[in-house]
Amino acid sequence: MDMTTTVQTRFLSRPEGRLAYTDAGRGPLVVAVPGMGDLRSTYDDVVPALVAAGHRVVVADLRGHGDSDTTFTTHGDVATGTDLVALVEHLDAGPAVLVGSSMGGSAAVWAAAERPDLVRGLVLLAPHLRELATPGQLRLNRLLYRALFTGPWGAAAWASLYTSMFAKGRKSSRHAEHVAQIRRSMTDRAHLRSFRDLAVALDHSVIEPLVGRVQAPSLVVVGELDPDYKDAGAELARMRDALGGRELLVPGVGHYPQHQAPEAVTPAVLDFLAGLPAAGHDGVDEGGARA
């Protein structure tokens, strides 16, 4: 089921442009955001089951990605975190469970630390809760991003990396369609520029000091082949311990477990959601903080 074509796209106005999102179902609010260089359709195999289980599921495109405007000049974990907060406030149906993929997970942690009143749970898919690259590696990465993602070859370069490096292991039945959609979007120079600006801006060191402030229950999901981690299992255990939450290591997949293995991720997310305390009438979870 392709939620981007069966559900109307809506827009949230922000100071530098509009964010695109879809809104499906009724019930407790779940707000999801993809990672760098991805589209909200990364969740298309997960959303229908959440809606069927009685949740209202809102999925947003990142700044400068998909159907969101390309007029934004600021990007990164904090910028995306402020967008999540603004979206939950706009929907006026919180507190919400935030679902974030990759740097979207980092942004969700920022939102949970800064606005605990708006966040009743976190589902973090291959997140970055600390900066794993050294300062020298960050500088080198930024040079590579500027070279790879500037010019007419940029869209093809990212589509190739998405498949060969980040989506290691088994592929979704709609993988080719999804990557083609990403590539088509980035053939637009403004979208490619926004993606490059985000890639250059990312520095997850802003998130690590905030992790200890997160009180919302959490589920962290990591693919065992994820190239972003030197040892995926060890990094997953570290994130689980830091947040005091649940974990799921998905065998045979890379950086996009929700897209590569929805049959493993969806039941875990549904079980996590079912175990959360019911939201009270004042918008605060009955029963407190971490699970």
C-alpha positions, 0 to 999 in steps of 0.5 A: 500500500503506497500511503503517499498516493492514497492519502492526501498530502498536507502542509505545515508552514514553518519560518523558512518553508512548508513541510509535507506530511500525510495523516491517516487513521484515528487514535493515539498519535504516531508521528514518523520522519525518514532519514537523510536522502530518504522519502516518507514512503520508506514507511509505506510497509509499516503505516497500514498495520499501525492504522489498522491497529487503531493509531493515527499515523502522520508521516512527514518529509524532511526539509527539502526532501520529497514534497516539502519545500526546498527554501530551507537554509538550515538543516540537521538534527536540531532543525528536524527536531524543531519541525517534529515539535511544531508538527505535534503542536500543530496536530493538537493531538499529542503527546505523540510517539515519534518514529525516526529513521537514521538522523530522524531518530536523532531528531526525535531524541532531541524533541523528547529531551526538549519537549517531554510533554509532547512525546510519549514514546520513541521508535528509533530506527538505525539512529545516531545518538552520538557522533561516531566519526572523528573530526577529521572524518567529518571534514573528509565526509563533507568534502566527499558530499560536496563532490558527489552530490553536486552536478547532474551525477548527484541523484545517480550517485545517491541512488547507487549508494542507497542500494549498494552501501546502506541497504545491504542485505535483503531488499524490499519487494518495492526497493527498486521503485522506492530508489527510483522515486528518490532518484527522480526527486533529486534530479531537481537541482533544488532537492539535490542542493537541500540533500547536500546541505543536510549531509554537510550540516550533520553532526550528531555530537549535539544529541549525545548530551541530551540522551540522559534527559529522555524519559519517554519509553523507547524501542531502538531497532538496528539492522545487523549489516548497518554500515554506519556502525562498526559493530551494530550489536554493540552500538545497539546495546549501548543505545538501549542502555543509554535510553533504558528501553527496548531493542531489536537487532534485525538480521540480514538488513542494513540501514533501513530496517523499516523498509528492508524487513517490515515483517520484523519491524512492524510487529515489534513496533505494534507490541511496543505501542500496545505496551505504552501507558494510556495517555491521560486526559491532560496529555500526560501518560498515566504511569510515568516515564521509561518502560 
